[in-house]
């Protein structure tokens, strides 16, 4: 519950504990605290003060870490799946994640996550091509210049590095 002061929060919490005790319910102590709203998360959101002290919603840091962990699991380079299979699984996961966090008022974090995800997909594609000659040939088919294709192909085994620089 959100109240105006620390004292009011402690008073409400004391009343809630009495009520729960009378109803023979347990209070989850790990989730229960009296604290400022900027220091707590609520349903995977945290709050921050925007321009003009307007209260805004953002995705909690723990939710972002969980998202990245799941994306890393889906886009493992050693999973032995085609890029279309990986993208299909990503699509299912991302649609649900996007639908849940659409209320967040921080478009910058979504842009950063999108850039990071595209980087991982480029690295996965490079891993699938394996050899420098294949990388060169496929990049030339896609319309990359001869110099860029040669730079990437020369370091064909450095998937993460190449997916950040010339392939971006």
C-alpha positions, 0 to 999 in steps of 0.5 A: 500500500502506498501512504504519505509517510513512514509513520503512516506506513508502519501504522497500516502494516501493524493493522494489516498484520492484526487483520491477517492474524485474525483471518489465520493468514500469513504475511510474507515477510520477504515481500513486506516492507515500509519504504519509499516508493522509489526504492521498491519494485511493484509487479516488476516495475519501479517508479521514478520522478520524471520532468516536473516531478511527474511519477513514471513507471520503468521496468525493474532492473531484476526484470531486465536481468531475467529478460537478458538471461532468457534471451541468452538461453534462447540465442545460444550459439551452440544449440544446433538450431536454425536461425528461423527456429531461434527467431520463432522462439524469440517471437513467442517470448518477446510478444508476451514480454512486450505486452506485459511491459507496455505500460513502462514509460522508458522507451530508451531501455527498449531501444537498448535491449533491441540493439543488444538482441540484434547484436546476438542474432548477428553473432548467431548468424556468423556462427552458422556461416562458420568459415571466412569464405562463406561469410564473405560470399553471404555478405556480398549477396546481402549487398555489403561492400567488398572491403566490409565483407573482407574485414568480417571474413578475415576474422570469421571466428570472432562472432561477437566482435564482428557482429558489433562492428562491420556487420552492424 
